[in-house]
C-alpha cells in the first residue's frame, strides 16, 4: 500500500483514467462495429446513419483527448470508404 499522499492521489487518478479510457475504447469499437455490420448486411440507410453517429462521436473523442486528430481522421476515412463502396455496389 502506498504511504505518500502524492502516490495515493496518483493511484486514484489512474483508476479514474483507466475507467474513462475503457469506456471510450469500448464505445469506439461498438461504433465501428455498427458501421461494418450495416455494410456487410448491405443496408445502405443503416450504414449511413451509423457512419454519421460514429463520425460525430470519434471527433468528440478527439476533443476529450482520448484520440489524436490524425488517428481519428484515419478511422473516419476508413469507415467512409466502406460506406462509399456499399453505395457504389447498391447503385
PyMOL Python script that loads the backbone (N, CA, C, O; Angstrom):
from pymol import cmd

cmd.read_pdbstr("""\
ATOM      1  N   UNK A   1       0.846  -1.185   0.000  1.00  0.00           N
ATOM      2  CA  UNK A   1       0.000   0.000   0.000  1.00  0.00           C
ATOM      3  C   UNK A   1       0.886   1.242   0.000  1.00  0.00           C
ATOM      4  O   UNK A   1       1.939   1.273   0.637  1.00  0.00           O
ATOM      5  N   UNK A   2       0.440   2.256  -0.724  1.00  0.00           N
ATOM      6  CA  UNK A   2       1.201   3.498  -0.816  1.00  0.00           C
ATOM      7  C   UNK A   2       1.120   4.275   0.503  1.00  0.00           C
ATOM      8  O   UNK A   2       0.108   4.232   1.202  1.00  0.00           O
ATOM      9  N   UNK A   3       2.194   4.979   0.822  1.00  0.00           N
ATOM     10  CA  UNK A   3       2.234   5.735   2.063  1.00  0.00           C
ATOM     11  C   UNK A   3       2.234   7.243   1.838  1.00  0.00           C
ATOM     12  O   UNK A   3       1.806   8.002   2.707  1.00  0.00           O
ATOM     13  N   UNK A   4       2.711   7.675   0.679  1.00  0.00           N
ATOM     14  CA  UNK A   4       2.791   9.110   0.410  1.00  0.00           C
ATOM     15  C   UNK A   4       1.463   9.626  -0.117  1.00  0.00           C
ATOM     16  O   UNK A   4       0.748   8.925  -0.833  1.00  0.00           O
ATOM     17  N   UNK A   5       1.141  10.862   0.247  1.00  0.00           N
ATOM     18  CA  UNK A   5      -0.107  11.468  -0.207  1.00  0.00           C
ATOM     19  C   UNK A   5      -0.157  11.549  -1.727  1.00  0.00           C
ATOM     20  O   UNK A   5      -1.185  11.267  -2.344  1.00  0.00           O
ATOM     21  N   UNK A   6       0.960  11.935  -2.317  1.00  0.00           N
ATOM     22  CA  UNK A   6       1.003  12.097  -3.764  1.00  0.00           C
ATOM     23  C   UNK A   6       0.798  10.754  -4.476  1.00  0.00           C
ATOM     24  O   UNK A   6       0.161  10.694  -5.528  1.00  0.00           O
ATOM     25  N   UNK A   7       1.335   9.693  -3.903  1.00  0.00           N
ATOM     26  CA  UNK A   7       1.184   8.366  -4.504  1.00  0.00           C
ATOM     27  C   UNK A   7      -0.260   7.896  -4.402  1.00  0.00           C
ATOM     28  O   UNK A   7      -0.793   7.293  -5.333  1.00  0.00           O
ATOM     29  N   UNK A   8      -0.882   8.172  -3.274  1.00  0.00           N
ATOM     30  CA  UNK A   8      -2.284   7.800  -3.088  1.00  0.00           C
ATOM     31  C   UNK A   8      -3.156   8.536  -4.104  1.00  0.00           C
ATOM     32  O   UNK A   8      -4.065   7.951  -4.693  1.00  0.00           O
ATOM     33  N   UNK A   9      -2.871   9.816  -4.302  1.00  0.00           N
ATOM     34  CA  UNK A   9      -3.616  10.611  -5.272  1.00  0.00           C
ATOM     35  C   UNK A   9      -3.405  10.069  -6.685  1.00  0.00           C
ATOM     36  O   UNK A   9      -4.351   9.970  -7.467  1.00  0.00           O
ATOM     37  N   UNK A  10      -2.164   9.722  -7.004  1.00  0.00           N
ATOM     38  CA  UNK A  10      -1.842   9.167  -8.324  1.00  0.00           C
ATOM     39  C   UNK A  10      -2.629   7.886  -8.581  1.00  0.00           C
ATOM     40  O   UNK A  10      -3.119   7.666  -9.689  1.00  0.00           O
ATOM     41  N   UNK A  11      -2.748   7.058  -7.576  1.00  0.00           N
ATOM     42  CA  UNK A  11      -3.492   5.803  -7.717  1.00  0.00           C
ATOM     43  C   UNK A  11      -4.956   6.105  -8.035  1.00  0.00           C
ATOM     44  O   UNK A  11      -5.555   5.474  -8.906  1.00  0.00           O
ATOM     45  N   UNK A  12      -5.524   7.081  -7.316  1.00  0.00           N
ATOM     46  CA  UNK A  12      -6.915   7.474  -7.569  1.00  0.00           C
ATOM     47  C   UNK A  12      -7.080   7.991  -8.998  1.00  0.00           C
ATOM     48  O   UNK A  12      -8.036   7.637  -9.688  1.00  0.00           O
ATOM     49  N   UNK A  13      -6.140   8.832  -9.434  1.00  0.00           N
ATOM     50  CA  UNK A  13      -6.219   9.398 -10.787  1.00  0.00           C
ATOM     51  C   UNK A  13      -6.116   8.303 -11.851  1.00  0.00           C
ATOM     52  O   UNK A  13      -6.834   8.325 -12.851  1.00  0.00           O
ATOM     53  N   UNK A  14      -5.224   7.358 -11.623  1.00  0.00           N
ATOM     54  CA  UNK A  14      -5.030   6.274 -12.581  1.00  0.00           C
ATOM     55  C   UNK A  14      -6.294   5.432 -12.702  1.00  0.00           C
ATOM     56  O   UNK A  14      -6.681   5.037 -13.802  1.00  0.00           O
ATOM     57  N   UNK A  15      -6.932   5.161 -11.571  1.00  0.00           N
ATOM     58  CA  UNK A  15      -8.170   4.383 -11.605  1.00  0.00           C
ATOM     59  C   UNK A  15      -9.258   5.108 -12.385  1.00  0.00           C
ATOM     60  O   UNK A  15      -9.984   4.492 -13.165  1.00  0.00           O
ATOM     61  N   UNK A  16      -9.370   6.414 -12.176  1.00  0.00           N
ATOM     62  CA  UNK A  16     -10.356   7.222 -12.904  1.00  0.00           C
ATOM     63  C   UNK A  16     -10.079   7.182 -14.404  1.00  0.00           C
ATOM     64  O   UNK A  16     -10.978   6.943 -15.212  1.00  0.00           O
ATOM     65  N   UNK A  17      -8.826   7.420 -14.756  1.00  0.00           N
ATOM     66  CA  UNK A  17      -8.458   7.458 -16.177  1.00  0.00           C
ATOM     67  C   UNK A  17      -8.675   6.104 -16.838  1.00  0.00           C
ATOM     68  O   UNK A  17      -9.151   6.028 -17.971  1.00  0.00           O
ATOM     69  N   UNK A  18      -8.322   5.031 -16.125  1.00  0.00           N
ATOM     70  CA  UNK A  18      -8.483   3.690 -16.672  1.00  0.00           C
ATOM     71  C   UNK A  18      -9.950   3.415 -16.973  1.00  0.00           C
ATOM     72  O   UNK A  18     -10.291   2.886 -18.031  1.00  0.00           O
ATOM     73  N   UNK A  19     -10.809   3.780 -16.031  1.00  0.00           N
ATOM     74  CA  UNK A  19     -12.244   3.574 -16.225  1.00  0.00           C
ATOM     75  C   UNK A  19     -12.758   4.390 -17.404  1.00  0.00           C
ATOM     76  O   UNK A  19     -13.530   3.883 -18.218  1.00  0.00           O
ATOM     77  N   UNK A  20     -12.338   5.653 -17.503  1.00  0.00           N
ATOM     78  CA  UNK A  20     -12.768   6.529 -18.598  1.00  0.00           C
ATOM     79  C   UNK A  20     -12.270   5.995 -19.936  1.00  0.00           C
ATOM     80  O   UNK A  20     -13.020   5.958 -20.911  1.00  0.00           O
ATOM     81  N   UNK A  21     -11.007   5.583 -19.982  1.00  0.00           N
ATOM     82  CA  UNK A  21     -10.444   5.082 -21.233  1.00  0.00           C
ATOM     83  C   UNK A  21     -11.119   3.782 -21.663  1.00  0.00           C
ATOM     84  O   UNK A  21     -11.333   3.557 -22.854  1.00  0.00           O
ATOM     85  N   UNK A  22     -11.452   2.932 -20.703  1.00  0.00           N
ATOM     86  CA  UNK A  22     -12.130   1.673 -21.016  1.00  0.00           C
ATOM     87  C   UNK A  22     -13.489   1.972 -21.662  1.00  0.00           C
ATOM     88  O   UNK A  22     -13.884   1.315 -22.624  1.00  0.00           O
ATOM     89  N   UNK A  23     -14.198   2.971 -21.121  1.00  0.00           N
ATOM     90  CA  UNK A  23     -15.491   3.368 -21.690  1.00  0.00           C
ATOM     91  C   UNK A  23     -15.317   3.830 -23.135  1.00  0.00           C
ATOM     92  O   UNK A  23     -16.036   3.378 -24.026  1.00  0.00           O
ATOM     93  N   UNK A  24     -14.369   4.725 -23.365  1.00  0.00           N
ATOM     94  CA  UNK A  24     -14.164   5.253 -24.712  1.00  0.00           C
ATOM     95  C   UNK A  24     -13.703   4.173 -25.691  1.00  0.00           C
ATOM     96  O   UNK A  24     -14.137   4.151 -26.842  1.00  0.00           O
ATOM     97  N   UNK A  25     -12.828   3.282 -25.237  1.00  0.00           N
ATOM     98  CA  UNK A  25     -12.325   2.212 -26.097  1.00  0.00           C
ATOM     99  C   UNK A  25     -13.476   1.303 -26.532  1.00  0.00           C
ATOM    100  O   UNK A  25     -13.583   0.951 -27.707  1.00  0.00           O
ATOM    101  N   UNK A  26     -14.328   0.926 -25.590  1.00  0.00           N
ATOM    102  CA  UNK A  26     -15.473   0.073 -25.892  1.00  0.00           C
ATOM    103  C   UNK A  26     -16.439   0.794 -26.821  1.00  0.00           C
ATOM    104  O   UNK A  26     -16.948   0.206 -27.775  1.00  0.00           O
ATOM    105  N   UNK A  27     -16.688   2.057 -26.541  1.00  0.00           N
ATOM    106  CA  UNK A  27     -17.601   2.862 -27.366  1.00  0.00           C
ATOM    107  C   UNK A  27     -17.093   2.938 -28.802  1.00  0.00           C
ATOM    108  O   UNK A  27     -17.869   2.805 -29.749  1.00  0.00           O
ATOM    109  N   UNK A  28     -15.798   3.151 -28.958  1.00  0.00           N
ATOM    110  CA  UNK A  28     -15.197   3.246 -30.284  1.00  0.00           C
ATOM    111  C   UNK A  28     -15.358   1.935 -31.057  1.00  0.00           C
ATOM    112  O   UNK A  28     -15.707   1.944 -32.237  1.00  0.00           O
ATOM    113  N   UNK A  29     -15.105   0.818 -30.390  1.00  0.00           N
ATOM    114  CA  UNK A  29     -15.243  -0.493 -31.039  1.00  0.00           C
ATOM    115  C   UNK A  29     -16.689  -0.733 -31.463  1.00  0.00           C
ATOM    116  O   UNK A  29     -16.945  -1.221 -32.564  1.00  0.00           O
ATOM    117  N   UNK A  30     -17.635  -0.388 -30.586  1.00  0.00           N
ATOM    118  CA  UNK A  30     -19.041  -0.613 -30.892  1.00  0.00           C
ATOM    119  C   UNK A  30     -19.521   0.262 -32.046  1.00  0.00           C
ATOM    120  O   UNK A  30     -20.279  -0.194 -32.901  1.00  0.00           O
ATOM    121  N   UNK A  31     -19.085   1.506 -32.070  1.00  0.00           N
ATOM    122  CA  UNK A  31     -19.470   2.407 -33.163  1.00  0.00           C
ATOM    123  C   UNK A  31     -18.955   1.872 -34.501  1.00  0.00           C
ATOM    124  O   UNK A  31     -19.673   1.860 -35.501  1.00  0.00           O
ATOM    125  N   UNK A  32     -17.703   1.432 -34.495  1.00  0.00           N
ATOM    126  CA  UNK A  32     -17.092   0.891 -35.708  1.00  0.00           C
ATOM    127  C   UNK A  32     -17.814  -0.376 -36.149  1.00  0.00           C
ATOM    128  O   UNK A  32     -18.076  -0.581 -37.334  1.00  0.00           O
ATOM    129  N   UNK A  33     -18.129  -1.219 -35.170  1.00  0.00           N
ATOM    130  CA  UNK A  33     -18.779  -2.487 -35.471  1.00  0.00           C
ATOM    131  C   UNK A  33     -20.154  -2.267 -36.099  1.00  0.00           C
ATOM    132  O   UNK A  33     -20.544  -2.996 -37.011  1.00  0.00           O
ATOM    133  N   UNK A  34     -20.889  -1.265 -35.614  1.00  0.00           N
ATOM    134  CA  UNK A  34     -22.217  -0.986 -36.174  1.00  0.00           C
ATOM    135  C   UNK A  34     -22.131  -0.631 -37.651  1.00  0.00           C
ATOM    136  O   UNK A  34     -22.945  -1.084 -38.455  1.00  0.00           O
ATOM    137  N   UNK A  35     -21.142   0.184 -38.001  1.00  0.00           N
ATOM    138  CA  UNK A  35     -20.981   0.581 -39.407  1.00  0.00           C
ATOM    139  C   UNK A  35     -20.618  -0.638 -40.245  1.00  0.00           C
ATOM    140  O   UNK A  35     -21.199  -0.859 -41.308  1.00  0.00           O
ATOM    141  N   UNK A  36     -19.667  -1.422 -39.775  1.00  0.00           N
ATOM    142  CA  UNK A  36     -19.195  -2.591 -40.529  1.00  0.00           C
ATOM    143  C   UNK A  36     -20.326  -3.601 -40.723  1.00  0.00           C
ATOM    144  O   UNK A  36     -20.492  -4.140 -41.817  1.00  0.00           O
ATOM    145  N   UNK A  37     -21.098  -3.859 -39.677  1.00  0.00           N
ATOM    146  CA  UNK A  37     -22.200  -4.820 -39.782  1.00  0.00           C
ATOM    147  C   UNK A  37     -23.281  -4.333 -40.739  1.00  0.00           C
ATOM    148  O   UNK A  37     -23.848  -5.126 -41.490  1.00  0.00           O
ATOM    149  N   UNK A  38     -23.566  -3.048 -40.717  1.00  0.00           N
ATOM    150  CA  UNK A  38     -24.558  -2.494 -41.644  1.00  0.00           C
ATOM    151  C   UNK A  38     -24.077  -2.611 -43.084  1.00  0.00           C
ATOM    152  O   UNK A  38     -24.868  -2.882 -43.987  1.00  0.00           O
ATOM    153  N   UNK A  39     -22.779  -2.407 -43.299  1.00  0.00           N
ATOM    154  CA  UNK A  39     -22.220  -2.533 -44.648  1.00  0.00           C
ATOM    155  C   UNK A  39     -22.275  -3.989 -45.102  1.00  0.00           C
ATOM    156  O   UNK A  39     -22.622  -4.269 -46.249  1.00  0.00           O
ATOM    157  N   UNK A  40     -21.933  -4.915 -44.206  1.00  0.00           N
ATOM    158  CA  UNK A  40     -21.980  -6.337 -44.562  1.00  0.00           C
ATOM    159  C   UNK A  40     -23.399  -6.799 -44.869  1.00  0.00           C
ATOM    160  O   UNK A  40     -23.613  -7.667 -45.714  1.00  0.00           O
ATOM    161  N   UNK A  41     -24.365  -6.207 -44.170  1.00  0.00           N
ATOM    162  CA  UNK A  41     -25.770  -6.549 -44.407  1.00  0.00           C
ATOM    163  C   UNK A  41     -26.308  -5.834 -45.651  1.00  0.00           C
ATOM    164  O   UNK A  41     -27.455  -6.043 -46.046  1.00  0.00           O
ATOM    165  N   UNK A  42     -25.480  -4.996 -46.258  1.00  0.00           N
ATOM    166  CA  UNK A  42     -25.824  -4.211 -47.446  1.00  0.00           C
ATOM    167  C   UNK A  42     -27.025  -3.301 -47.195  1.00  0.00           C
ATOM    168  O   UNK A  42     -27.839  -3.066 -48.089  1.00  0.00           O
ATOM    169  N   UNK A  43     -27.122  -2.800 -45.983  1.00  0.00           N
ATOM    170  CA  UNK A  43     -28.193  -1.877 -45.613  1.00  0.00           C
ATOM    171  C   UNK A  43     -27.643  -0.453 -45.693  1.00  0.00           C
ATOM    172  O   UNK A  43     -26.984   0.037 -44.776  1.00  0.00           O
ATOM    173  N   UNK A  44     -27.939   0.193 -46.827  1.00  0.00           N
ATOM    174  CA  UNK A  44     -27.352   1.499 -47.135  1.00  0.00           C
ATOM    175  C   UNK A  44     -27.758   2.571 -46.115  1.00  0.00           C
ATOM    176  O   UNK A  44     -26.915   3.329 -45.636  1.00  0.00           O
ATOM    177  N   UNK A  45     -29.051   2.628 -45.790  1.00  0.00           N
ATOM    178  CA  UNK A  45     -29.536   3.658 -44.874  1.00  0.00           C
ATOM    179  C   UNK A  45     -28.968   3.482 -43.470  1.00  0.00           C
ATOM    180  O   UNK A  45     -28.551   4.443 -42.824  1.00  0.00           O
ATOM    181  N   UNK A  46     -28.963   2.245 -43.019  1.00  0.00           N
ATOM    182  CA  UNK A  46     -28.436   1.956 -41.677  1.00  0.00           C
ATOM    183  C   UNK A  46     -26.943   2.279 -41.605  1.00  0.00           C
ATOM    184  O   UNK A  46     -26.457   2.813 -40.608  1.00  0.00           O
ATOM    185  N   UNK A  47     -26.232   1.949 -42.674  1.00  0.00           N
ATOM    186  CA  UNK A  47     -24.792   2.213 -42.715  1.00  0.00           C
ATOM    187  C   UNK A  47     -24.511   3.713 -42.674  1.00  0.00           C
ATOM    188  O   UNK A  47     -23.615   4.164 -41.960  1.00  0.00           O
ATOM    189  N   UNK A  48     -25.276   4.476 -43.440  1.00  0.00           N
ATOM    190  CA  UNK A  48     -25.096   5.933 -43.442  1.00  0.00           C
ATOM    191  C   UNK A  48     -25.388   6.536 -42.076  1.00  0.00           C
ATOM    192  O   UNK A  48     -24.646   7.393 -41.596  1.00  0.00           O
ATOM    193  N   UNK A  49     -26.462   6.090 -41.459  1.00  0.00           N
ATOM    194  CA  UNK A  49     -26.829   6.597 -40.140  1.00  0.00           C
ATOM    195  C   UNK A  49     -25.762   6.243 -39.102  1.00  0.00           C
ATOM    196  O   UNK A  49     -25.366   7.079 -38.289  1.00  0.00           O
ATOM    197  N   UNK A  50     -25.308   4.994 -39.144  1.00  0.00           N
ATOM    198  CA  UNK A  50     -24.271   4.555 -38.205  1.00  0.00           C
ATOM    199  C   UNK A  50     -22.972   5.326 -38.431  1.00  0.00           C
ATOM    200  O   UNK A  50     -22.265   5.660 -37.480  1.00  0.00           O
ATOM    201  N   UNK A  51     -22.664   5.606 -39.702  1.00  0.00           N
ATOM    202  CA  UNK A  51     -21.445   6.360 -40.014  1.00  0.00           C
ATOM    203  C   UNK A  51     -21.525   7.785 -39.488  1.00  0.00           C
ATOM    204  O   UNK A  51     -20.552   8.306 -38.944  1.00  0.00           O
ATOM    205  N   UNK A  52     -22.691   8.418 -39.649  1.00  0.00           N
ATOM    206  CA  UNK A  52     -22.849   9.790 -39.154  1.00  0.00           C
ATOM    207  C   UNK A  52     -22.630   9.853 -37.642  1.00  0.00           C
ATOM    208  O   UNK A  52     -21.946  10.742 -37.135  1.00  0.00           O
ATOM    209  N   UNK A  53     -23.222   8.895 -36.939  1.00  0.00           N
ATOM    210  CA  UNK A  53     -23.076   8.855 -35.477  1.00  0.00           C
ATOM    211  C   UNK A  53     -21.617   8.602 -35.105  1.00  0.00           C
ATOM    212  O   UNK A  53     -21.065   9.265 -34.228  1.00  0.00           O
ATOM    213  N   UNK A  54     -21.000   7.628 -35.791  1.00  0.00           N
ATOM    214  CA  UNK A  54     -19.600   7.279 -35.496  1.00  0.00           C
ATOM    215  C   UNK A  54     -18.681   8.469 -35.758  1.00  0.00           C
ATOM    216  O   UNK A  54     -17.791   8.756 -34.957  1.00  0.00           O
ATOM    217  N   UNK A  55     -18.894   9.154 -36.866  1.00  0.00           N
ATOM    218  CA  UNK A  55     -18.068  10.305 -37.224  1.00  0.00           C
ATOM    219  C   UNK A  55     -18.130  11.366 -36.127  1.00  0.00           C
ATOM    220  O   UNK A  55     -17.103  11.878 -35.681  1.00  0.00           O
ATOM    221  N   UNK A  56     -19.338  11.682 -35.706  1.00  0.00           N
ATOM    222  CA  UNK A  56     -19.534  12.701 -34.672  1.00  0.00           C
ATOM    223  C   UNK A  56     -18.855  12.285 -33.363  1.00  0.00           C
ATOM    224  O   UNK A  56     -18.157  13.081 -32.733  1.00  0.00           O
ATOM    225  N   UNK A  57     -19.068  11.029 -32.965  1.00  0.00           N
ATOM    226  CA  UNK A  57     -18.534  10.560 -31.695  1.00  0.00           C
ATOM    227  C   UNK A  57     -17.005  10.451 -31.714  1.00  0.00           C
ATOM    228  O   UNK A  57     -16.345  10.767 -30.724  1.00  0.00           O
ATOM    229  N   UNK A  58     -16.454  10.010 -32.829  1.00  0.00           N
ATOM    230  CA  UNK A  58     -14.997   9.881 -32.933  1.00  0.00           C
ATOM    231  C   UNK A  58     -14.345  11.257 -32.813  1.00  0.00           C
ATOM    232  O   UNK A  58     -13.331  11.405 -32.131  1.00  0.00           O
ATOM    233  N   UNK A  59     -14.918  12.261 -33.469  1.00  0.00           N
ATOM    234  CA  UNK A  59     -14.347  13.599 -33.360  1.00  0.00           C
ATOM    235  C   UNK A  59     -14.544  14.189 -31.976  1.00  0.00           C
ATOM    236  O   UNK A  59     -13.742  15.008 -31.527  1.00  0.00           O
ATOM    237  N   UNK A  60     -15.597  13.781 -31.302  1.00  0.00           N
ATOM    238  CA  UNK A  60     -15.803  14.227 -29.933  1.00  0.00           C
ATOM    239  C   UNK A  60     -14.721  13.630 -29.022  1.00  0.00           C
ATOM    240  O   UNK A  60     -14.275  14.275 -28.074  1.00  0.00           O
ATOM    241  N   UNK A  61     -14.306  12.397 -29.320  1.00  0.00           N
ATOM    242  CA  UNK A  61     -13.243  11.751 -28.546  1.00  0.00           C
ATOM    243  C   UNK A  61     -11.923  12.503 -28.708  1.00  0.00           C
ATOM    244  O   UNK A  61     -11.094  12.514 -27.798  1.00  0.00           O
ATOM    245  N   UNK A  62     -11.734  13.127 -29.862  1.00  0.00           N
ATOM    246  CA  UNK A  62     -10.531  13.938 -30.079  1.00  0.00           C
ATOM    247  C   UNK A  62     -10.549  15.139 -29.146  1.00  0.00           C
ATOM    248  O   UNK A  62      -9.540  15.472 -28.525  1.00  0.00           O
ATOM    249  N   UNK A  63     -11.705  15.786 -29.053  1.00  0.00           N
ATOM    250  CA  UNK A  63     -11.791  16.977 -28.201  1.00  0.00           C
ATOM    251  C   UNK A  63     -11.644  16.623 -26.723  1.00  0.00           C
ATOM    252  O   UNK A  63     -11.220  17.458 -25.923  1.00  0.00           O
ATOM    253  N   UNK A  64     -11.992  15.385 -26.358  1.00  0.00           N
ATOM    254  CA  UNK A  64     -11.840  14.946 -24.968  1.00  0.00           C
ATOM    255  C   UNK A  64     -10.406  14.485 -24.676  1.00  0.00           C
ATOM    256  O   UNK A  64     -10.032  14.285 -23.520  1.00  0.00           O
ATOM    257  N   UNK A  65      -9.613  14.321 -25.739  1.00  0.00           N
ATOM    258  CA  UNK A  65      -8.224  13.929 -25.549  1.00  0.00           C
ATOM    259  C   UNK A  65      -7.995  12.434 -25.564  1.00  0.00           C
ATOM    260  O   UNK A  65      -6.901  11.974 -25.240  1.00  0.00           O
ATOM    261  N   UNK A  66      -9.012  11.663 -25.937  1.00  0.00           N
ATOM    262  CA  UNK A  66      -8.849  10.207 -25.969  1.00  0.00           C
ATOM    263  C   UNK A  66      -8.110   9.762 -27.222  1.00  0.00           C
ATOM    264  O   UNK A  66      -7.267   8.867 -27.164  1.00  0.00           O
ATOM    265  N   UNK A  67      -8.424  10.384 -28.354  1.00  0.00           N
ATOM    266  CA  UNK A  67      -7.765  10.051 -29.615  1.00  0.00           C
ATOM    267  C   UNK A  67      -7.000  11.257 -30.127  1.00  0.00           C
ATOM    268  O   UNK A  67      -7.344  12.403 -29.835  1.00  0.00           O
ATOM    269  N   UNK A  68      -5.944  10.975 -30.904  1.00  0.00           N
ATOM    270  CA  UNK A  68      -5.257  12.054 -31.587  1.00  0.00           C
ATOM    271  C   UNK A  68      -6.010  12.370 -32.868  1.00  0.00           C
ATOM    272  O   UNK A  68      -6.747  11.535 -33.395  1.00  0.00           O
ATOM    273  N   UNK A  69      -5.815  13.591 -33.364  1.00  0.00           N
ATOM    274  CA  UNK A  69      -6.570  14.062 -34.515  1.00  0.00           C
ATOM    275  C   UNK A  69      -6.348  13.176 -35.745  1.00  0.00           C
ATOM    276  O   UNK A  69      -7.300  12.841 -36.449  1.00  0.00           O
ATOM    277  N   UNK A  70      -5.124  12.809 -35.994  1.00  0.00           N
ATOM    278  CA  UNK A  70      -4.829  12.015 -37.194  1.00  0.00           C
ATOM    279  C   UNK A  70      -5.364  10.592 -37.085  1.00  0.00           C
ATOM    280  O   UNK A  70      -5.794  10.009 -38.080  1.00  0.00           O
ATOM    281  N   UNK A  71      -5.336  10.041 -35.891  1.00  0.00           N
ATOM    282  CA  UNK A  71      -5.885   8.700 -35.680  1.00  0.00           C
ATOM    283  C   UNK A  71      -7.380   8.714 -35.956  1.00  0.00           C
ATOM    284  O   UNK A  71      -7.904   7.833 -36.638  1.00  0.00           O
ATOM    285  N   UNK A  72      -8.053   9.709 -35.428  1.00  0.00           N
ATOM    286  CA  UNK A  72      -9.496   9.829 -35.646  1.00  0.00           C
ATOM    287  C   UNK A  72      -9.790  10.014 -37.129  1.00  0.00           C
ATOM    288  O   UNK A  72     -10.715   9.406 -37.667  1.00  0.00           O
ATOM    289  N   UNK A  73      -9.014  10.841 -37.773  1.00  0.00           N
ATOM    290  CA  UNK A  73      -9.200  11.105 -39.193  1.00  0.00           C
ATOM    291  C   UNK A  73      -9.033   9.819 -40.007  1.00  0.00           C
ATOM    292  O   UNK A  73      -9.808   9.558 -40.926  1.00  0.00           O
ATOM    293  N   UNK A  74      -8.037   9.033 -39.673  1.00  0.00           N
ATOM    294  CA  UNK A  74      -7.782   7.771 -40.369  1.00  0.00           C
ATOM    295  C   UNK A  74      -8.952   6.800 -40.183  1.00  0.00           C
ATOM    296  O   UNK A  74      -9.397   6.160 -41.136  1.00  0.00           O
ATOM    297  N   UNK A  75      -9.437   6.702 -38.960  1.00  0.00           N
ATOM    298  CA  UNK A  75     -10.545   5.783 -38.673  1.00  0.00           C
ATOM    299  C   UNK A  75     -11.813   6.202 -39.424  1.00  0.00           C
ATOM    300  O   UNK A  75     -12.503   5.367 -40.009  1.00  0.00           O
ATOM    301  N   UNK A  76     -12.105   7.496 -39.399  1.00  0.00           N
ATOM    302  CA  UNK A  76     -13.288   8.003 -40.093  1.00  0.00           C
ATOM    303  C   UNK A  76     -13.149   7.775 -41.592  1.00  0.00           C
ATOM    304  O   UNK A  76     -14.108   7.396 -42.263  1.00  0.00           O
ATOM    305  N   UNK A  77     -11.963   8.007 -42.104  1.00  0.00           N
ATOM    306  CA  UNK A  77     -11.713   7.829 -43.531  1.00  0.00           C
ATOM    307  C   UNK A  77     -11.951   6.380 -43.959  1.00  0.00           C
ATOM    308  O   UNK A  77     -12.554   6.128 -45.002  1.00  0.00           O
ATOM    309  N   UNK A  78     -11.483   5.446 -43.164  1.00  0.00           N
ATOM    310  CA  UNK A  78     -11.665   4.029 -43.496  1.00  0.00           C
ATOM    311  C   UNK A  78     -13.132   3.621 -43.433  1.00  0.00           C
ATOM    312  O   UNK A  78     -13.603   2.847 -44.267  1.00  0.00           O
ATOM    313  N   UNK A  79     -13.846   4.137 -42.453  1.00  0.00           N
ATOM    314  CA  UNK A  79     -15.276   3.845 -42.374  1.00  0.00           C
ATOM    315  C   UNK A  79     -16.008   4.455 -43.566  1.00  0.00           C
ATOM    316  O   UNK A  79     -16.922   3.851 -44.127  1.00  0.00           O
ATOM    317  N   UNK A  80     -15.594   5.650 -43.936  1.00  0.00           N
ATOM    318  CA  UNK A  80     -16.199   6.329 -45.079  1.00  0.00           C
ATOM    319  C   UNK A  80     -15.977   5.536 -46.363  1.00  0.00           C
ATOM    320  O   UNK A  80     -16.879   5.440 -47.196  1.00  0.00           O
ATOM    321  N   UNK A  81     -14.795   4.974 -46.526  1.00  0.00           N
ATOM    322  CA  UNK A  81     -14.510   4.146 -47.703  1.00  0.00           C
ATOM    323  C   UNK A  81     -15.456   2.948 -47.765  1.00  0.00           C
ATOM    324  O   UNK A  81     -15.975   2.611 -48.829  1.00  0.00           O
ATOM    325  N   UNK A  82     -15.673   2.311 -46.618  1.00  0.00           N
ATOM    326  CA  UNK A  82     -16.589   1.170 -46.578  1.00  0.00           C
ATOM    327  C   UNK A  82     -18.000   1.567 -47.014  1.00  0.00           C
ATOM    328  O   UNK A  82     -18.625   0.888 -47.828  1.00  0.00           O
ATOM    329  N   UNK A  83     -18.484   2.667 -46.464  1.00  0.00           N
ATOM    330  CA  UNK A  83     -19.838   3.123 -46.771  1.00  0.00           C
ATOM    331  C   UNK A  83     -19.943   3.522 -48.239  1.00  0.00           C
ATOM    332  O   UNK A  83     -20.948   3.236 -48.890  1.00  0.00           O
ATOM    333  N   UNK A  84     -18.919   4.176 -48.760  1.00  0.00           N
ATOM    334  CA  UNK A  84     -18.941   4.584 -50.169  1.00  0.00           C
ATOM    335  C   UNK A  84     -18.912   3.381 -51.104  1.00  0.00           C
ATOM    336  O   UNK A  84     -19.570   3.395 -52.144  1.00  0.00           O
ATOM    337  N   UNK A  85     -18.161   2.343 -50.750  1.00  0.00           N
ATOM    338  CA  UNK A  85     -18.142   1.124 -51.563  1.00  0.00           C
ATOM    339  C   UNK A  85     -19.535   0.511 -51.620  1.00  0.00           C
ATOM    340  O   UNK A  85     -19.981   0.035 -52.664  1.00  0.00           O
ATOM    341  N   UNK A  86     -20.212   0.532 -50.474  1.00  0.00           N
ATOM    342  CA  UNK A  86     -21.571  -0.018 -50.415  1.00  0.00           C
ATOM    343  C   UNK A  86     -22.503   0.778 -51.331  1.00  0.00           C
ATOM    344  O   UNK A  86     -23.335   0.199 -52.029  1.00  0.00           O
ATOM    345  N   UNK A  87     -22.362   2.089 -51.326  1.00  0.00           N
ATOM    346  CA  UNK A  87     -23.222   2.921 -52.165  1.00  0.00           C
ATOM    347  C   UNK A  87     -22.970   2.649 -53.650  1.00  0.00           C
ATOM    348  O   UNK A  87     -23.901   2.682 -54.455  1.00  0.00           O
ATOM    349  N   UNK A  88     -21.724   2.384 -54.008  1.00  0.00           N
ATOM    350  CA  UNK A  88     -21.397   2.087 -55.405  1.00  0.00           C
ATOM    351  C   UNK A  88     -21.969   0.723 -55.816  1.00  0.00           C
ATOM    352  O   UNK A  88     -22.446   0.559 -56.939  1.00  0.00           O
ATOM    353  N   UNK A  89     -21.918  -0.254 -54.897  1.00  0.00           N
ATOM    354  CA  UNK A  89     -22.425  -1.590 -55.193  1.00  0.00           C
ATOM    355  C   UNK A  89     -23.940  -1.575 -55.359  1.00  0.00           C
ATOM    356  O   UNK A  89     -24.481  -2.205 -56.267  1.00  0.00           O
ATOM    357  N   UNK A  90     -24.619  -0.849 -54.472  1.00  0.00           N
ATOM    358  CA  UNK A  90     -26.081  -0.827 -54.480  1.00  0.00           C
ATOM    359  C   UNK A  90     -26.604  -0.041 -55.678  1.00  0.00           C
ATOM    360  O   UNK A  90     -27.621  -0.400 -56.270  1.00  0.00           O
ATOM    361  N   UNK A  91     -25.902   1.030 -56.027  1.00  0.00           N
ATOM    362  CA  UNK A  91     -26.379   1.910 -57.121  1.00  0.00           C
ATOM    363  C   UNK A  91     -26.314   1.266 -58.478  1.00  0.00           C
ATOM    364  O   UNK A  91     -26.681   1.889 -59.475  1.00  0.00           O
TER     365      UNK A  91
END
""", "prot")
cmd.dss("prot")
cmd.show_as("cartoon", "prot")
cmd.util.cbc("prot")
cmd.orient("prot")
